[in-house]
């Protein structure tokens, strides 16, 4: 097979490399999730926006401030002391808080404050802090054996090359490596991260502070949430990453962020660094239309049903309520995000805007050399996308049965691991290689702290009901064989599976983890047998997805090259869509006029806590907090203009999911806030950036300092961060 649209590739390649290096485009201060390597090349824009440090330092991941910014594997955090102290969001630490809670010692309700290092508790065996140390372009090596191939063969070539790069990288003990796909198969980067495995909970306010306003205030402004918590990373006495042990010592990071003690005001420079999960701004117009017309409405309905199912099943069981608190909180966040995204995309006419932009891009493309070859790839990609959408709802339901359960998920993991262990490690599925087995073990160890049988059965029953409502040609024979074809059969099957299983015992799960494939195959546990029957369906669907993904890896770059060339012709920046790699955005502390006659100021104060207080969740501010507000002793954290204590602040920084916990820094790189949310009008920014509405919401570190100094005192931590106690 010949290489298509070669002239266009050559013309755009220089633009792409310059974009990756930050050379070709000017940046708008209020838009862009920039790779750190791009920032020195936009030094003029950074300086104009108010940044006072050397932009070259931002490209060096081994120097501050970038070396202080870490990933938690879904959230962001940052080191704030030389003793491995990590600050992030309360909702990012909520799983660890829940894991250490019981009805008799409910850390979610009461908060947690370790008086000494010995009092700090494990955040769980699966908790991690990832410190990015290297970020290298490896495109040629990833694609070397893929060129000329199609479909599954293309996927396998990219996958094999990526695994080889990762395996070589991870020969350096203590590191976790990955290959990041930039510009949808156009560019690839090898990411190397130090993997810290002993993470402990240090401090968390009560959830009536950390989650003040709950789902009612989620994505809303004005906001009054103390959404922060502290971890500490530990290592072995030799300074190397190690699993939890009483003998471990605090990790000493190469850098940590200085916490600012200066006031913050509208118009001040602000910069955020973090690990945004996914954005889709470079997707096709057809994908935008599908997102708004089908996918988001389906997601809203599905998550609402799952939340209602769990809450009803746990309603009369206080223990179950504690066990599922973190999962329900995550689902509620996803539900509200989906609804906000749908509303925002409609408000901004995202489908129409993207359709018009794409039409203009294609008209530009038609005037370029080899346009016909590029259009052929673009049209072929559109056909693959349309085909994959046909079974999306079925595949999503089957996926949720595995991902949103504990025991069935464990059984499926164990069966899949047994299959993968029969292969050479390099040929195993990602997620089931030797490098992944420690994480699998960690997840298996904490199952019973997040499981109640009546809840899991109810959730599966709801998902199965939705599955049975699909067209007959989308039924999965294996699912029908295990759970039957009607409600009565499903209920009988679920009762039998969960009454007879021993997977609710940690010892049994770990025994099966250590078992060889023959022992797994011989297991008489009903859930293990059910998982064995379901596994072929999982593998079959995964194979189809890989063939589709391989074609899109091959075909989407034609669309991206056209988009890059078109945007470059208009002098516009093209940064990669977010993909959980380290990114930086910058802008300013900003107000917002969301609609006619409404103005949002960028700072909220403790007065708003009192105004919202009802005495009932989620507006039940603790008496201790209310007394402190009434006393009005704000000391060094008082805002000099407002004359009171600030709580949250708002900026126009470009953020999305995964940026939770991201440090917000001032013009000198000092910590002024912790990102934890977006405003309702901007939830759709993962698909479309609308500068009229995009804002990010942060905990003002002055509120953090005041709470730790005056309300729920932690003088040891304030001293550790070299902060005043008053």
ZATORVO-163423 format. One record per residue (C-alpha): x, y, z; residue in one letter. Coordinates in pm, whole numbers, padded with zeros to 5 digits, always signed. Each point is the difference from the previous one (the first is absolute). Example, Ala and Ser with C-alpha at 12.3 -4.5 7.8 and 13.67 -1.06 7.14 Angstrom:
2
+01230-00450+00780a+00137+00344-00066s
This chain:
726
+00000+00000+00000x+00139+00341-00097x+00023+00298+00231x-00291+00235-00081x-00016+00381-00023x+00381+00021+00013x+00026+00363-00110x-00248+00115+00262x+00188-00200+00262x+00325+00168-00098x-00158+00344+00004x-00161-00049+00337x+00280-00198+00167x+00200+00314+00067x-00309+00167+00141x-00071-00300+00222x+00353-00019+00135x-00001+00373+00058x-00333-00028+00178x+00135-00280+00216x+00297+00222+00080x-00220+00307+00037x+00168+00186-00287x-00270+00069-00252x-00283+00160+00183x-00083+00278+00241x-00212-00105+00298x-00312+00157+00136x+00045+00042+00375x-00343-00147+00074x+00023-00313-00215x+00243-00286-00038x+00111-00313+00184x+00366+00039-00090x+00268-00263+00025x+00278+00139+00222x+00243-00025-00294x-00204+00263-00184x+00016+00268+00266x+00350+00143-00057x-00097+00074-00359x-00298+00208+00111x+00202+00192+00256x-00118+00335-00138x-00364-00093+00052x+00073-00127+00352x+00181+00321+00086x-00280+00209-00145x-00249-00192+00211x+00209+00079+00311x+00228-00299+00061x+00319+00118+00176x+00221-00311-00003x+00210-00160-00272x-00229-00191-00242x+00292-00232-00086x-00028-00150+00347x-00355-00110-00080x+00128-00235-00269x+00236-00181+00239x-00198-00265+00184x+00285-00047+00248x-00013+00365+00118x-00262+00192+00196x-00281+00060-00037x-00071-00289-00240x+00189-00258+00208x-00232+00074+00293x-00318-00078-00197x-00105-00365+00018x-00272-00233-00120x-00215-00215+00227x-00122-00206-00293x-00323+00191-00065x+00063+00317+00199x+00288+00243+00033x+00193+00103+00311x+00319+00181+00097x+00279-00025+00254x-00005+00283+00254x+00284-00096+00233x+00339-00172-00011x-00152-00289+00200x-00222-00133-00278x-00314+00185+00111x-00253+00002-00284x-00306+00223-00033x-00296-00089-00220x-00379+00018+00008x-00219-00151+00269x-00199-00176-00271x+00321-00147-00144x+00087-00143+00342x-00359-00103+00070x+00065-00363-00088x+00279-00016+00258x-00216+00181+00256x-00284-00246-00065x+00238-00296+00009x+00107+00094+00355x-00353+00077+00119x-00241-00213+00197x-00341+00090+00146x+00174+00024+00338x+00294+00208-00129x-00134+00188-00298x+00284+00209-00142x-00229+00123-00275x-00225+00168+00253x+00259+00095+00261x+00311+00069-00206x+00352-00119+00072x+00302+00173+00149x+00315-00203+00067x+00180+00153+00296x+00330-00168-00091x+00150-00199-00285x-00082-00321+00188x-00369+00093-00001x-00019+00026-00379x-00200-00288-00153x+00037-00185-00329x-00200+00142-00289x-00042-00357-00119x+00216-00253-00184x-00102+00141-00337x+00084+00364+00083x+00282+00146-00208x+00189+00323-00056x+00162+00027-00345x+00283+00248-00052x+00067+00069-00370x+00374+00013-00073x+00026-00038-00380x-00218+00072-00303x+00162-00100-00331x-00132-00010-00356x+00008-00357-00138x-00228+00026-00304x+00237-00160-00250x+00065-00299+00226x-00369-00056+00071x-00107+00017-00366x+00301-00171-00160x-00169-00339-00036x-00354+00132-00040x+00040+00172-00335x-00170-00190-00280x-00227-00193+00238x-00370+00043+00074x-00256-00076+00270x+00102-00248+00268x+00346-00041-00152x+00061+00375+00029x-00125-00004+00360x+00222-00296+00090x+00308+00165-00154x-00053+00320+00199x-00084-00198+00314x+00307-00224-00033x+00236+00292-00057x-00152+00189+00293x+00035-00297+00233x+00362-00046-00103x+00075+00364+00076x-00176-00028+00335x+00181-00322+00091x+00338+00155-00076x-00089+00314+00195x-00114-00202+00301x+00331-00180+00026x+00076+00298+00219x-00153-00135+00323x-00262+00208+00173x-00131+00169-00313x-00329-00029-00185x+00009+00077-00371x-00261+00048-00270x-00030+00110-00360x-00230+00298-00055x-00184+00044-00328x-00002+00364-00114x-00212+00145-00280x-00190-00329-00042x+00273-00228-00128x+00215+00271-00157x+00259+00029+00277x+00107-00218+00293x+00193+00079+00320x+00165-00228+00257x-00090+00113+00351x+00214-00113+00295x-00133+00038+00355x+00138-00088+00342x-00266-00220+00162x-00038+00059+00373x-00199-00282+00160x-00028+00082+00370x-00247+00288+00021x-00155+00103+00330x-00289+00222+00099x+00119+00293+00210x-00281+00254+00029x-00356+00037-00128x-00271+00237+00121x-00348-00138+00074x-00199-00057-00318x-00239+00274+00117x+00294+00229-00086x+00175-00199-00273x-00328-00066-00183x-00197+00304+00118x-00287+00047-00243x+00023-00357-00128x-00162-00078-00333x-00224+00306+00024x+00301+00232-00025x+00206-00230-00225x+00112+00196-00308x-00168+00311+00142x+00116+00349+00094x+00010+00157+00255x+00170-00291+00175x+00107-00051+00361x+00174-00338+00015x+00315-00084+00196x+00087-00270-00253x+00351-00086+00117x+00186-00280+00175x+00360-00102+00067x+00187-00321-00075x+00360-00088+00070x+00215-00215-00227x+00234-00253+00160x+00292-00207-00132x+00229-00268+00136x+00296+00096+00214x+00215-00024-00312x-00202+00284-00154x-00161-00226-00261x-00374-00060-00057x-00137-00274+00222x-00336-00141+00106x-00145+00106+00335x+00220-00084+00296x+00032+00147+00350x+00373+00026-00071x-00042+00232-00299x+00101+00365+00016x-00145+00314-00160x+00098+00054-00363x+00220+00302-00066x-00111+00161-00328x+00238+00189-00224x-00221+00304+00037x-00311+00117+00176x-00228+00299-00046x+00020+00299+00227x-00343+00091+00136x-00074+00366-00061x-00100+00228+00285x-00085+00293-00229x-00354+00119-00076x-00171-00090-00327x-00210+00236-00209x-00184+00016-00331x+00236+00035-00294x+00294-00170+00172x+00203-00244-00210x-00079-00366+00065x+00156-00320-00135x-00107-00359+00050x+00192-00323-00053x-00159-00341+00006x-00106-00318-00171x-00325+00069-00187x-00170-00324-00098x-00164+00029-00340x-00113+00272-00234x-00160-00050-00339x+00032+00339-00164x+00159-00145-00314x-00275-00256-00065x-00209+00005-00319x-00326+00186-00049x-00185-00332-00014x+00143-00098+00339x-00110+00334+00144x-00352-00065-00130x-00005-00351+00146x+00124+00127+00337x-00278+00258+00027x-00276-00198-00167x+00053-00346+00147x+00292-00073+00228x-00048+00267+00268x-00378-00050+00035x+00059-00374+00038x+00272+00058+00259x-00220+00232+00206x-00279-00258+00011x+00234-00289+00078x+00192+00164+00285x-00319+00130+00160x-00138-00355+00000x+00318-00150+00149x+00012+00258+00279x-00365-00057+00085x+00054-00377+00001x+00297+00013+00238x-00166+00246+00237x-00319-00207+00019x+00193-00322+00057x+00208+00160+00278x-00279+00208+00153x-00053-00215+00309x+00361-00103+00054x+00234+00257+00157x+00302-00217-00074x-00091-00022-00368x-00042+00376-00013x+00358+00041+00119x+00131-00270-00234x-00151+00161-00310x+00045+00366+00093x+00301+00055-00224x-00151-00181-00298x-00328+00189+00027x+00182+00332+00030x+00195-00080-00318x-00318-00100-00184x-00179+00318+00107x+00289+00206-00126x-00008-00184-00333x-00375+00048-00026x+00009+00370+00063x+00299+00041-00230x-00185-00178-00281x-00309+00219+00044x+00211+00314+00017x+00197-00103-00306x-00321-00060-00193x-00147+00336+00104x+00325+00183-00076x+00049-00151-00345x-00356+00094-00090x+00046+00351+00141x+00313+00055-00209x-00150-00163-00311x+00304-00228+00001x-00135-00228-00271x-00067+00290-00234x+00332+00170+00075x+00198-00321-00053x-00191-00080-00319x+00076+00340-00147x+00364-00016+00110x+00041-00345-00151x-00159+00110-00328x+00244+00291-00021x+00289-00235+00080x-00100-00244-00274x-00038+00284-00248x+00354+00108+00089x+00119-00359-00032x-00147-00032-00349x+00239+00270-00114x+00307-00186+00128x+00222-00258-00179x-00114-00362+00038x-00335+00115+00138x-00175-00301-00153x+00214-00246+00199x-00060+00191+00322x-00376+00016-00063x-00005-00375-00062x+00155-00066+00342x-00231+00250+00167x-00309-00161-00156x+00124-00347+00094x+00050+00112+00361x-00356+00135+00007x-00131-00340-00110x+00195-00181+00273x-00130+00245+00263x-00360-00050-00113x+00036-00377+00011x+00141+00000+00354x-00292+00213+00122x-00248-00272-00097x+00082-00222+00302x+00117+00270+00239x-00294-00021+00241x+00029-00379+00029x+00374+00012+00052x-00037+00278+00257x-00250-00203+00205x+00218-00309-00008x+00298+00212+00098x-00184+00151+00296x-00092-00348+00124x+00370-00065+00031x+00128+00342+00110x-00271+00113+00248x-00012-00326+00197x+00248-00146+00244x-00043-00378+00004x-00090-00050-00366x+00282+00236-00096x+00241-00203+00215x-00113-00326-00157x+00043+00142-00350x+00344+00135+00090x+00113-00336+00134x-00127-00191-00303x+00159+00246-00242x+00329-00005+00190x+00008-00380-00023x-00035+00024-00378x+00267+00268-00031x+00248-00183+00224x+00020-00275-00263x+00161+00249-00241x+00348+00153-00006x-00014+00319+00203x+00058+00224-00303x-00308-00150-00166x-00231+00036+00298x-00285+00249-00010x+00082+00342+00146x-00125-00003+00358x+00085-00369+00046x+00378-00002-00038x+00239-00077+00283x+00031+00374+00060x-00375+00015+00070x-00034-00289+00243x+00082+00207+00308x-00285+00237-00085x-00237-00291-00059x+00095-00141+00340x-00056+00340+00161x-00347+00030-00150x-00090-00353+00112x+00109+00076+00356x-00245+00285+00048x-00310-00155-00157x-00187-00074+00320x+00036+00362+00113x-00213+00104-00299x-00243-00287-00034x-00343-00101+00126x-00172-00296-00171x-00348+00149-00020x+00139+00314-00163x+00209-00180-00261x-00289-00229-00090x-00238+00295-00034x+00244+00187-00222x+00051-00302-00226x-00376-00053-00019x-00048+00358-00120x+00274-00029-00263x-00138-00334-00119x-00349+00149-00034x+00141+00270-00226x+00198-00254-00196x-00308-00213-00064x-00178+00303-00144x+00253+00024-00286x-00083-00130-00348x+00022-00378-00029x+00298+00019-00236x+00206+00164+00277x-00048-00275+00256x+00310-00175+00133x-00042-00376+00013x+00232-00039+00298x-00189+00257+00208x-00328-00175-00074x+00154-00336+00092x+00114+00128+00342x-00288+00231+00097x-00293-00127-00207x-00223+00191-00236x-00259+00155+00233x-00027+00171+00337x-00096-00312+00194x+00286-00205-00138x+00245+00282+00075x-00116+00027+00361x+00035-00375+00051x+00344-00003-00159x+00123+00293+00210x-00121-00159+00324x+00178-00325-00085x+00323+00169-00104x+00032+00223+00305x-00121-00247+00261x+00252-00259-00111x+00311+00207-00065x+00297+00039+00231x+00146+00296-00188x-00121+00227+00278x+00290-00143+00206x+00337+00168-00053x+00188-00322+00064x-00190-00177-00277x+00060+00278-00251x+00371+00000+00076x+00012-00380-00018x-00146+00015-00349x+00241+00277-00094x+00288-00234+00082x-00162-00300-00170x+00119-00135-00334x-00231-00004-00307x-00097-00363+00056x-00117+00076+00355x-00197+00300-00123x-00164-00215-00265x-00091-00262+00260x-00155+00250+00244x-00351-00093+00111x-00079+00347+00132x-00320+00107-00180x+00122+00352-00075x+00329-00132-00135x-00193-00239-00221x-00226+00282-00118x+00304+00213-00080x+00151-00287-00200x-00318-00013-00210x-00003+00377-00050x+00369+00033-00088x-00035-00106-00367x-00251+00281-00054x+00236+00250+00160x+00286-00118-00220x-00214+00002-00315x-00118+00357+00059x+00356+00108+00085x+00127-00151-00326x-00257+00195-00199x+00092+00319+00184x+00369-00053-00074x-00068-00044-00371x-00203+00323+00003x+00260+00181+00209x+00275-00113-00235x-00180+00145-00299x-00058+00327+00181x+00365+00018+00107x+00086-00033-00369x-00271+00227-00144x-00056+00282+00253x+00343+00161-00062x-00126+00110-00343x-00274+00199+00175x+00247+00138+00253x+00249+00107-00266x-00276+00181-00184x-00118+00165+00323x+00352+00105+00097x+00069+00142-00345x-00333+00183-00009x+00039+00148+00348x+00358+00099-00073x-00119+00186-00310x-00223+00202+00236x+00278+00057+00254x-00169-00217+00261x+00163-00233+00249x-00048-00375-00012x+00094-00161+00330x-00067-00374+00043x-00325-00113+00154x+00053-00087+00366x+00096-00361+00073x+00105-00013+00369x+00348+00135-00072x+00144+00304+00175x-00142+00326-00136x+00008+00367+00092x-00256+00274-00048x+00026+00364+00092x-00226+00302+00025x-00131+00215+00282x-00232+00024+00297x-00325+00082-00179x-00359+00099+00056x-00281-00130-00223x-00321+00134-00149x-00181-00327-00078x-00327+00153-00116x-00184+00328-00020x-00003+00191+00327x+00219-00250+00187x+00357+00071+00110x+00225-00244+00187x+00286+00148+00201x+00314-00217+00010x+00026-00041+00379x-00243-00144+00255x+00018+00044+00376x-00105-00177+00318x-00312+00218+00009x-00135-00220-00277x+00040-00308+00220x-00222+00160+00262x-00252+00114-00261x-00029-00351-00146x-00009-00182+00334x-00330-00188+00056x+00105-00255+00260x-00064-00280-00245x+00236-00175-00239x+00159+00126-00223x-00023+00345+00164x+00070-00104+00358x+00308+00201+00091x+00161-00133+00322x-00064+00201+00314x+00376+00034+00046x+00027+00170-00339x-00299+00226+00058x+00135+00107+00338x+00335+00087-00158x-00173+00203-00271x-00200+00189+00264x+00316+00067+00200x+00157+00153-00310x+00359-00075+00098x+00152-00038-00348x+00352+00109+00085x+00249+00002-00287x-00244-00167-00242x-00249+00286-00008x-00059+00161-00337x+00121+00362+00026x-00268+00132-00235x-00300-00208+00104x+00094+00010+00368x-00102-00358+00056x+00104-00358-00072x-00012-00121-00360x-00105-00358-00087x+00013-00065-00373x+00134+00184-00302x-00075-00012-00372x+00233+00029-00300x-00026-00040-00377x+00251-00287+00001x-00057-00281-00251x-00084-00318+00195x-00192-00325-00023x-00042-00327+00191x+00332-00116+00146x+00095+00356+00091x-00161-00049+00341x+00265+00080+00258x+00216+00190-00248x+00207+00274+00162x-00091+00352-00104x+00307+00222+00011x+00066+00372-00004x+00244+00195-00218x+00290-00127+00212x-00104-00365-00004x-00136+00002+00355x-00311-00194+00095x-00313+00216+00024x-00273-00258-00053x-00107-00358-00069x-00214-00065-00304x-00308-00208+00076x-00280+00087-00243x-00128+00189-00301x-00301+00225-00014x-00325-00143-00139x+00026+00207-00317x+00344-00150-00078x-00048-00373+00062x-00016-00046-00378x+00359+00125-00037x+00126-00356-00041x-00153+00020-00348x-00015+00371-00077x+00181+00295+00154x-00229+00303+00021x+00190+00298+00144x-00325+00171+00095x-00070-00263+00263x+00311-00205+00081x+00101+00043+00362x+00173-00224+00254x-00077-00011+00374x+00269-00033+00267x+00040-00018+00375x+00174+00320+00108x+00304-00115+00203x-00074+00277+00247x-00314-00194+00100x+00207-00316+00034x+00249+00184+00221x-00275+00153+00216x-00176-00334+00056x+00329-00166+00095x+00100+00290+00222x-00323+00102+00172x-00277-00256-00053x+00139-00355-00023x+00356+00078+00106x+00296-00177-00156x+00292+00214+00120x+00248-00276-00081x-00097+00011-00368x+00003+00379-00015x+00349+00002+00147x+00107-00268-00247x-00116+00225-00286x+00174+00296+00167x-00328+00186+00040x-00100+00235+00283x-00222-00152+00267x-00209+00316+00039x
